Amino acid sequence: MGLRFRKSIKLGGGARLNIGKKSVGMSVGGKGARYTVNSSGRRTKSVGIPGTGLSYVSTSGGRKSSSRSSHGRKASSTSKGGCLMMIVAFCSISVIVYGIARLFGYRRPTKVEWTNDNYSIALNDYNRDYSHIIYLRITGETDAEDVDPKDIRIEISNPDVCQLEYDDSGAYVTYDVKPLKDGFADVTATYDGVTSDPITITVDMDEKVTTTTTTTTTTAEPETTTEATPVTTTTQDPAETIVYITASGDKYHNESCRYYDDTCTPMTLQDAQNAGYEPCRVCGG
């Protein structure tokens, strides 16, 4: 087994100094995009979508088969040496500048910001399982991809409207929004003592009920004697009444409801109640 050596040193600003057994390299960029060049002349570009596993890598330069002519060998050696000198010079200057800045207490200011300032969620009985994602950008001495989500404090002005669950961290810290009821809430994030501007999340569960009040005016009329008419009261038999259940949701509906369509599943009222379904507030089930 051959001896291997590799050391990566952060220089700040997404730059890294990579030291290997046979080469020295420099790379810049973040988790989603990075450019690398090393002393052998090899240049690598990589682009990926964080959290998906999808990426594209392109490599050029590097060691090529040696030419038979002495002129070819001389040109290759000169190119390799010049590339190495440029990398060493650049890395040396970067280390010196970074060291001086750290010596005098310089830190890149931390910035915490949502990628937009508002987010709306409109739901109905058919798409409540849909994922709603918001993105938080953190830059400074520590980039988003190196942030521990436990160090981020999320505050929601109205926690009855929605909740946030940490989803992933790459170029951005992502959160999955869990809607709870109609309304809106301002959400802020605090990291390293810096608090973001709020993002306003608006939730519409599409469960509003319109109530109509009818006022009846009674006028006095001469008293008349009429024959009493028997009144027959009809009650629904839960074992025989048919209601309809949507593909998602916890309500049952009748055929005249606006949520009814051909995809609904029919079942008896008794079975729906036993299964924990409740009457729709629009049609009353």
C-alpha positions as YAML, in Angstrom:
chain: A
units: angstrom
residues:
- id: 1
  name: MET
  ca: [0.00, 0.00, 0.00]
- id: 2
  name: GLY
  ca: [1.53, 3.36, -1.04]
- id: 3
  name: LEU
  ca: [1.90, 6.28, 1.36]
- id: 4
  name: ARG
  ca: [-0.64, 9.03, 0.74]
- id: 5
  name: PHE
  ca: [-0.78, 12.58, 2.10]
- id: 6
  name: ARG
  ca: [-3.42, 15.28, 1.65]
- id: 7
  name: LYS
  ca: [-4.08, 18.43, 3.68]
- id: 8
  name: SER
  ca: [-6.74, 21.08, 3.03]
- id: 9
  name: ILE
  ca: [-6.43, 24.53, 4.67]
- id: 10
  name: LYS
  ca: [-9.28, 27.07, 4.67]
- id: 11
  name: LEU
  ca: [-8.14, 30.54, 3.61]
- id: 12
  name: GLY
  ca: [-11.52, 32.26, 4.00]
- id: 13
  name: GLY
  ca: [-13.96, 33.49, 1.39]
- id: 14
  name: GLY
  ca: [-14.53, 29.96, 0.10]
- id: 15
  name: ALA
  ca: [-10.81, 29.55, -0.82]
- id: 16
  name: ARG
  ca: [-8.84, 26.45, 0.19]
- id: 17
  name: LEU
  ca: [-5.16, 25.49, -0.07]
- id: 18
  name: ASN
  ca: [-4.82, 21.80, -0.95]
- id: 19
  name: ILE
  ca: [-1.46, 20.13, -0.27]
- id: 20
  name: GLY
  ca: [-0.82, 16.62, -1.58]
- id: 21
  name: LYS
  ca: [2.12, 14.25, -1.79]
- id: 22
  name: LYS
  ca: [2.99, 15.27, -5.36]
- id: 23
  name: SER
  ca: [1.22, 18.57, -5.95]
- id: 24
  name: VAL
  ca: [-0.08, 21.79, -4.44]
- id: 25
  name: GLY
  ca: [-3.45, 23.20, -5.44]
- id: 26
  name: MET
  ca: [-5.85, 26.06, -4.88]
- id: 27
  name: SER
  ca: [-9.65, 25.89, -5.00]
- id: 28
  name: VAL
  ca: [-12.32, 28.58, -4.72]
- id: 29
  name: GLY
  ca: [-16.10, 28.42, -4.51]
- id: 30
  name: GLY
  ca: [-18.76, 26.75, -2.41]
- id: 31
  name: LYS
  ca: [-20.61, 23.46, -2.21]
- id: 32
  name: GLY
  ca: [-22.66, 24.16, -5.33]
- id: 33
  name: ALA
  ca: [-19.80, 25.37, -7.57]
- id: 34
  name: ARG
  ca: [-16.02, 25.08, -7.21]
- id: 35
  name: TYR
  ca: [-12.95, 25.72, -9.39]
- id: 36
  name: THR
  ca: [-9.63, 23.96, -8.64]
- id: 37
  name: VAL
  ca: [-6.15, 24.27, -10.17]
- id: 38
  name: ASN
  ca: [-2.99, 22.47, -9.04]
- id: 39
  name: SER
  ca: [0.74, 22.50, -9.73]
- id: 40
  name: SER
  ca: [0.44, 19.75, -12.36]
- id: 41
  name: GLY
  ca: [-1.57, 22.11, -14.53]
- id: 42
  name: ARG
  ca: [-4.85, 20.25, -14.06]
- id: 43
  name: ARG
  ca: [-7.94, 22.47, -13.83]
- id: 44
  name: THR
  ca: [-11.25, 21.13, -12.48]
- id: 45
  name: LYS
  ca: [-14.68, 22.76, -12.59]
- id: 46
  name: SER
  ca: [-17.54, 21.23, -10.61]
- id: 47
  name: VAL
  ca: [-21.18, 22.33, -10.44]
- id: 48
  name: GLY
  ca: [-23.86, 20.56, -8.40]
- id: 49
  name: ILE
  ca: [-27.32, 20.96, -6.90]
- id: 50
  name: PRO
  ca: [-27.02, 20.61, -3.09]
- id: 51
  name: GLY
  ca: [-29.17, 17.90, -1.54]
- id: 52
  name: THR
  ca: [-29.88, 16.10, -4.86]
- id: 53
  name: GLY
  ca: [-26.66, 14.22, -5.49]
- id: 54
  name: LEU
  ca: [-26.56, 15.65, -9.05]
- id: 55
  name: SER
  ca: [-23.30, 17.26, -10.18]
- id: 56
  name: TYR
  ca: [-21.19, 17.94, -13.28]
- id: 57
  name: VAL
  ca: [-17.37, 17.83, -13.27]
- id: 58
  name: SER
  ca: [-15.08, 19.01, -16.07]
- id: 59
  name: THR
  ca: [-11.29, 18.44, -15.97]
- id: 60
  name: SER
  ca: [-8.68, 19.83, -18.36]
- id: 61
  name: GLY
  ca: [-4.87, 20.10, -18.50]
- id: 62
  name: GLY
  ca: [-2.73, 17.89, -16.29]
- id: 63
  name: ARG
  ca: [-0.06, 15.43, -17.24]
- id: 64
  name: LYS
  ca: [0.01, 14.32, -20.85]
- id: 65
  name: SER
  ca: [2.05, 11.64, -22.59]
- id: 66
  name: SER
  ca: [5.64, 12.77, -23.02]
- id: 67
  name: SER
  ca: [6.80, 13.75, -26.51]
- id: 68
  name: ARG
  ca: [9.71, 11.98, -28.14]
- id: 69
  name: SER
  ca: [11.36, 15.25, -29.06]
- id: 70
  name: SER
  ca: [13.51, 17.10, -26.53]
- id: 71
  name: HIS
  ca: [11.75, 20.33, -27.57]
- id: 72
  name: GLY
  ca: [8.39, 18.88, -26.46]
- id: 73
  name: ARG
  ca: [9.78, 17.81, -23.08]
- id: 74
  name: LYS
  ca: [11.28, 21.23, -22.51]
- id: 75
  name: ALA
  ca: [8.00, 23.03, -23.26]
- id: 76
  name: SER
  ca: [6.05, 20.70, -20.95]
- id: 77
  name: SER
  ca: [8.55, 21.21, -18.12]
- id: 78
  name: THR
  ca: [8.47, 24.99, -18.55]
- id: 79
  name: SER
  ca: [4.66, 25.09, -18.52]
- id: 80
  name: LYS
  ca: [4.50, 22.93, -15.40]
- id: 81
  name: GLY
  ca: [7.10, 25.00, -13.58]
- id: 82
  name: GLY
  ca: [5.41, 28.29, -14.45]
- id: 83
  name: CYS
  ca: [2.04, 27.03, -13.24]
- id: 84
  name: LEU
  ca: [3.58, 25.85, -9.98]
- id: 85
  name: MET
  ca: [5.25, 29.20, -9.37]
- id: 86
  name: MET
  ca: [1.99, 31.10, -9.92]
- id: 87
  name: ILE
  ca: [0.10, 28.86, -7.50]
- id: 88
  name: VAL
  ca: [2.81, 29.10, -4.82]
- id: 89
  name: ALA
  ca: [2.95, 32.90, -5.18]
- id: 90
  name: PHE
  ca: [-0.82, 33.28, -5.01]
- id: 91
  name: CYS
  ca: [-1.13, 30.97, -2.01]
- id: 92
  name: SER
  ca: [1.70, 32.73, -0.19]
- id: 93
  name: ILE
  ca: [0.13, 36.15, -0.69]
- id: 94
  name: SER
  ca: [-3.30, 34.85, 0.39]
- id: 95
  name: VAL
  ca: [-1.88, 33.29, 3.57]
- id: 96
  name: ILE
  ca: [0.05, 36.46, 4.44]
- id: 97
  name: VAL
  ca: [-2.95, 38.74, 3.89]
- id: 98
  name: TYR
  ca: [-5.27, 36.42, 5.80]
- id: 99
  name: GLY
  ca: [-2.77, 36.11, 8.68]
- id: 100
  name: ILE
  ca: [-2.36, 39.87, 8.98]
- id: 101
  name: ALA
  ca: [-6.13, 40.37, 8.96]
- id: 102
  name: ARG
  ca: [-6.59, 37.75, 11.69]
- id: 103
  name: LEU
  ca: [-3.74, 39.28, 13.71]
- id: 104
  name: PHE
  ca: [-5.57, 42.60, 13.85]
- id: 105
  name: GLY
  ca: [-8.87, 40.91, 14.75]
- id: 106
  name: TYR
  ca: [-10.58, 41.23, 11.36]
- id: 107
  name: ARG
  ca: [-13.59, 38.97, 10.84]
- id: 108
  name: ARG
  ca: [-15.82, 38.87, 7.82]
- id: 109
  name: PRO
  ca: [-19.15, 40.29, 9.01]
- id: 110
  name: THR
  ca: [-21.90, 37.70, 9.42]
- id: 111
  name: LYS
  ca: [-25.01, 38.19, 7.29]
- id: 112
  name: VAL
  ca: [-28.25, 36.30, 7.88]
- id: 113
  name: GLU
  ca: [-31.06, 36.79, 5.35]
- id: 114
  name: TRP
  ca: [-34.00, 34.94, 3.83]
- id: 115
  name: THR
  ca: [-33.91, 34.63, 0.05]
- id: 116
  name: ASN
  ca: [-37.30, 36.40, -0.15]
- id: 117
  name: ASP
  ca: [-39.37, 38.53, 2.22]
- id: 118
  name: ASN
  ca: [-42.75, 36.75, 1.94]
- id: 119
  name: TYR
  ca: [-44.13, 33.29, 1.25]
- id: 120
  name: SER
  ca: [-47.76, 32.27, 0.68]
- id: 121
  name: ILE
  ca: [-49.30, 28.82, 1.15]
- id: 122
  name: ALA
  ca: [-52.76, 28.15, -0.34]
- id: 123
  name: LEU
  ca: [-54.13, 24.73, 0.60]
- id: 124
  name: ASN
  ca: [-57.24, 22.66, -0.01]
- id: 125
  name: ASP
  ca: [-58.20, 19.05, 0.72]
- id: 126
  name: TYR
  ca: [-56.12, 17.78, -2.23]
- id: 127
  name: ASN
  ca: [-52.60, 19.15, -1.64]
- id: 128
  name: ARG
  ca: [-52.02, 19.22, 2.12]
- id: 129
  name: ASP
  ca: [-49.07, 16.83, 1.81]
- id: 130
  name: TYR
  ca: [-47.17, 19.18, -0.54]
- id: 131
  name: SER
  ca: [-43.77, 20.35, 0.75]
- id: 132
  name: HIS
  ca: [-43.23, 24.09, 1.23]
- id: 133
  name: ILE
  ca: [-39.56, 25.15, 1.44]
- id: 134
  name: ILE
  ca: [-37.97, 28.48, 2.41]
- id: 135
  name: TYR
  ca: [-34.26, 29.27, 2.16]
- id: 136
  name: LEU
  ca: [-31.91, 31.06, 4.59]
- id: 137
  name: ARG
  ca: [-28.59, 32.52, 3.36]
- id: 138
  name: ILE
  ca: [-25.71, 32.79, 5.87]
- id: 139
  name: THR
  ca: [-22.38, 34.37, 4.90]
- id: 140
  name: GLY
  ca: [-19.36, 35.56, 6.85]
- id: 141
  name: GLU
  ca: [-16.62, 33.80, 8.77]
- id: 142
  name: THR
  ca: [-18.69, 30.60, 8.50]
- id: 143
  name: ASP
  ca: [-20.68, 29.86, 5.33]
- id: 144
  name: ALA
  ca: [-24.10, 28.19, 5.29]
- id: 145
  name: GLU
  ca: [-22.71, 24.76, 4.38]
- id: 146
  name: ASP
  ca: [-20.58, 24.71, 7.57]
- id: 147
  name: VAL
  ca: [-23.30, 26.00, 9.92]
- id: 148
  name: ASP
  ca: [-24.71, 23.72, 12.63]
- id: 149
  name: PRO
  ca: [-28.52, 24.17, 12.49]
- id: 150
  name: LYS
  ca: [-28.61, 23.88, 16.29]
- id: 151
  name: ASP
  ca: [-26.82, 27.25, 16.42]
- id: 152
  name: ILE
  ca: [-29.65, 28.97, 14.50]
- id: 153
  name: ARG
  ca: [-32.55, 30.32, 16.58]
- id: 154
  name: ILE
  ca: [-35.88, 30.54, 14.73]
- id: 155
  name: GLU
  ca: [-38.62, 32.78, 16.13]
- id: 156
  name: ILE
  ca: [-42.23, 32.77, 14.84]
- id: 157
  name: SER
  ca: [-44.53, 35.64, 15.79]
- id: 158
  name: ASN
  ca: [-47.66, 33.46, 15.53]
- id: 159
  name: PRO
  ca: [-46.72, 29.78, 16.12]
- id: 160
  name: ASP
  ca: [-50.38, 28.70, 15.76]
- id: 161
  name: VAL
  ca: [-50.21, 29.49, 12.02]
- id: 162
  name: CYS
  ca: [-47.14, 27.43, 11.03]
- id: 163
  name: GLN
  ca: [-44.05, 25.58, 12.22]
- id: 164
  name: LEU
  ca: [-40.57, 25.24, 10.66]
- id: 165
  name: GLU
  ca: [-38.54, 22.03, 10.44]
- id: 166
  name: TYR
  ca: [-34.85, 21.95, 9.39]
- id: 167
  name: ASP
  ca: [-34.52, 20.21, 6.02]
- id: 168
  name: ASP
  ca: [-30.99, 20.51, 4.59]
- id: 169
  name: SER
  ca: [-27.85, 22.67, 4.48]
- id: 170
  name: GLY
  ca: [-25.81, 23.47, 1.39]
- id: 171
  name: ALA
  ca: [-25.43, 26.82, -0.31]
- id: 172
  name: TYR
  ca: [-28.50, 27.74, 1.79]
- id: 173
  name: VAL
  ca: [-30.02, 26.46, 5.03]
- id: 174
  name: THR
  ca: [-33.47, 25.15, 4.06]
- id: 175
  name: TYR
  ca: [-36.59, 24.76, 6.20]
- id: 176
  name: ASP
  ca: [-39.83, 22.90, 5.52]
- id: 177
  name: VAL
  ca: [-42.90, 24.98, 6.46]
- id: 178
  name: LYS
  ca: [-45.72, 23.06, 8.16]
- id: 179
  name: PRO
  ca: [-49.00, 25.07, 7.86]
- id: 180
  name: LEU
  ca: [-51.44, 24.75, 10.76]
- id: 181
  name: LYS
  ca: [-54.29, 27.23, 10.24]
- id: 182
  name: ASP
  ca: [-55.34, 30.39, 8.39]
- id: 183
  name: GLY
  ca: [-53.36, 33.52, 9.19]
- id: 184
  name: PHE
  ca: [-49.90, 34.99, 8.82]
- id: 185
  name: ALA
  ca: [-46.69, 34.95, 10.87]
- id: 186
  name: ASP
  ca: [-43.36, 36.79, 10.76]
- id: 187
  name: VAL
  ca: [-40.34, 34.46, 11.01]
- id: 188
  name: THR
  ca: [-36.81, 35.60, 11.92]
- id: 189
  name: ALA
  ca: [-33.53, 33.68, 12.18]
- id: 190
  name: THR
  ca: [-30.63, 34.56, 14.50]
- id: 191
  name: TYR
  ca: [-27.07, 33.23, 14.08]
- id: 192
  name: ASP
  ca: [-23.82, 34.45, 15.66]
- id: 193
  name: GLY
  ca: [-25.72, 37.33, 17.28]
- id: 194
  name: VAL
  ca: [-27.10, 38.58, 13.94]
- id: 195
  name: THR
  ca: [-30.87, 38.53, 13.32]
- id: 196
  name: SER
  ca: [-32.39, 38.49, 9.84]
- id: 197
  name: ASP
  ca: [-35.19, 40.67, 8.56]
- id: 198
  name: PRO
  ca: [-38.48, 38.78, 8.88]
- id: 199
  name: ILE
  ca: [-40.09, 36.67, 6.17]
- id: 200
  name: THR
  ca: [-43.89, 36.89, 6.31]
- id: 201
  name: ILE
  ca: [-45.63, 33.52, 5.81]
- id: 202
  name: THR
  ca: [-49.32, 33.63, 4.87]
- id: 203
  name: VAL
  ca: [-51.44, 30.46, 5.17]
- id: 204
  name: ASP
  ca: [-54.87, 29.93, 3.54]
- id: 205
  name: MET
  ca: [-56.28, 26.50, 4.41]
- id: 206
  name: ASP
  ca: [-59.35, 27.06, 2.15]
- id: 207
  name: GLU
  ca: [-61.76, 26.02, 4.92]
- id: 208
  name: LYS
  ca: [-63.68, 29.25, 5.36]
- id: 209
  name: VAL
  ca: [-67.46, 28.90, 5.92]
- id: 210
  name: THR
  ca: [-69.96, 31.58, 4.91]
- id: 211
  name: THR
  ca: [-72.93, 31.86, 7.27]
- id: 212
  name: THR
  ca: [-76.17, 33.53, 6.12]
- id: 213
  name: THR
  ca: [-78.55, 34.93, 8.74]
- id: 214
  name: THR
  ca: [-82.22, 35.24, 7.79]
- id: 215
  name: THR
  ca: [-84.48, 37.64, 9.69]
- id: 216
  name: THR
  ca: [-88.21, 36.80, 9.73]
- id: 217
  name: THR
  ca: [-90.84, 39.48, 10.43]
- id: 218
  name: THR
  ca: [-94.13, 38.24, 11.89]
- id: 219
  name: THR
  ca: [-97.37, 40.23, 11.46]
- id: 220
  name: ALA
  ca: [-100.51, 39.63, 13.48]
- id: 221
  name: GLU
  ca: [-103.34, 37.94, 11.59]
- id: 222
  name: PRO
  ca: [-106.87, 37.08, 12.63]
- id: 223
  name: GLU
  ca: [-106.98, 33.89, 14.62]
- id: 224
  name: THR
  ca: [-108.30, 31.01, 12.59]
- id: 225
  name: THR
  ca: [-108.93, 27.43, 13.50]
- id: 226
  name: THR
  ca: [-107.22, 24.89, 11.29]
- id: 227
  name: GLU
  ca: [-107.13, 21.17, 11.49]
- id: 228
  name: ALA
  ca: [-103.92, 19.85, 12.97]
- id: 229
  name: THR
  ca: [-101.69, 18.19, 10.40]
- id: 230
  name: PRO
  ca: [-99.44, 15.35, 11.58]
- id: 231
  name: VAL
  ca: [-95.72, 16.17, 11.16]
- id: 232
  name: THR
  ca: [-93.46, 13.37, 10.02]
- id: 233
  name: THR
  ca: [-89.82, 13.65, 11.05]
- id: 234
  name: THR
  ca: [-87.22, 11.88, 8.90]
- id: 235
  name: THR
  ca: [-83.91, 10.97, 10.46]
- id: 236
  name: GLN
  ca: [-80.80, 9.74, 8.68]
- id: 237
  name: ASP
  ca: [-79.82, 6.17, 9.28]
- id: 238
  name: PRO
  ca: [-75.98, 6.23, 9.54]
- id: 239
  name: ALA
  ca: [-75.85, 2.62, 8.32]
- id: 240
  name: GLU
  ca: [-77.71, 3.49, 5.08]
- id: 241
  name: THR
  ca: [-76.71, 7.10, 4.33]
- id: 242
  name: ILE
  ca: [-73.88, 7.36, 1.77]
- id: 243
  name: VAL
  ca: [-71.17, 10.03, 2.12]
- id: 244
  name: TYR
  ca: [-67.98, 10.63, 0.15]
- id: 245
  name: ILE
  ca: [-64.33, 10.79, 1.24]
- id: 246
  name: THR
  ca: [-61.61, 12.71, -0.67]
- id: 247
  name: ALA
  ca: [-58.17, 11.28, -1.41]
- id: 248
  name: SER
  ca: [-56.75, 13.35, 1.45]
- id: 249
  name: GLY
  ca: [-58.29, 15.24, 4.34]
- id: 250
  name: ASP
  ca: [-60.35, 14.27, 7.38]
- id: 251
  name: LYS
  ca: [-63.87, 15.42, 6.31]
- id: 252
  name: TYR
  ca: [-66.76, 13.62, 4.65]
- id: 253
  name: HIS
  ca: [-68.98, 15.28, 2.02]
- id: 254
  name: ASN
  ca: [-72.28, 14.85, 0.17]
- id: 255
  name: GLU
  ca: [-72.74, 14.91, -3.62]
- id: 256
  name: SER
  ca: [-73.66, 18.61, -3.67]
- id: 257
  name: CYS
  ca: [-70.42, 19.70, -1.94]
- id: 258
  name: ARG
  ca: [-67.85, 21.69, -3.96]
- id: 259
  name: TYR
  ca: [-65.17, 19.24, -2.84]
- id: 260
  name: TYR
  ca: [-66.99, 16.25, -4.39]
- id: 261
  name: ASP
  ca: [-65.70, 14.78, -7.67]
- id: 262
  name: ASP
  ca: [-65.41, 11.39, -9.38]
- id: 263
  name: THR
  ca: [-62.27, 10.50, -7.40]
- id: 264
  name: CYS
  ca: [-64.10, 10.50, -4.07]
- id: 265
  name: THR
  ca: [-64.64, 7.20, -2.26]
- id: 266
  name: PRO
  ca: [-68.24, 6.41, -1.19]
- id: 267
  name: MET
  ca: [-68.91, 4.81, 2.19]
- id: 268
  name: THR
  ca: [-71.71, 4.74, 4.73]
- id: 269
  name: LEU
  ca: [-72.02, 7.54, 7.22]
- id: 270
  name: GLN
  ca: [-71.58, 5.00, 10.03]
- id: 271
  name: ASP
  ca: [-68.27, 3.74, 8.58]
- id: 272
  name: ALA
  ca: [-67.00, 7.30, 8.04]
- id: 273
  name: GLN
  ca: [-67.76, 8.24, 11.64]
- id: 274
  name: ASN
  ca: [-66.16, 5.05, 12.93]
- id: 275
  name: ALA
  ca: [-63.04, 5.84, 10.87]
- id: 276
  name: GLY
  ca: [-62.72, 9.25, 12.57]
- id: 277
  name: TYR
  ca: [-63.96, 11.46, 9.71]
- id: 278
  name: GLU
  ca: [-65.89, 14.64, 10.59]
- id: 279
  name: PRO
  ca: [-68.62, 16.46, 8.61]
- id: 280
  name: CYS
  ca: [-67.46, 19.09, 6.13]
- id: 281
  name: ARG
  ca: [-68.13, 22.61, 7.36]
- id: 282
  name: VAL
  ca: [-69.18, 23.66, 3.86]
- id: 283
  name: CYS
  ca: [-71.84, 21.05, 3.05]
- id: 284
  name: GLY
  ca: [-72.40, 19.59, 6.52]
- id: 285
  name: GLY
  ca: [-71.65, 16.08, 5.22]
...
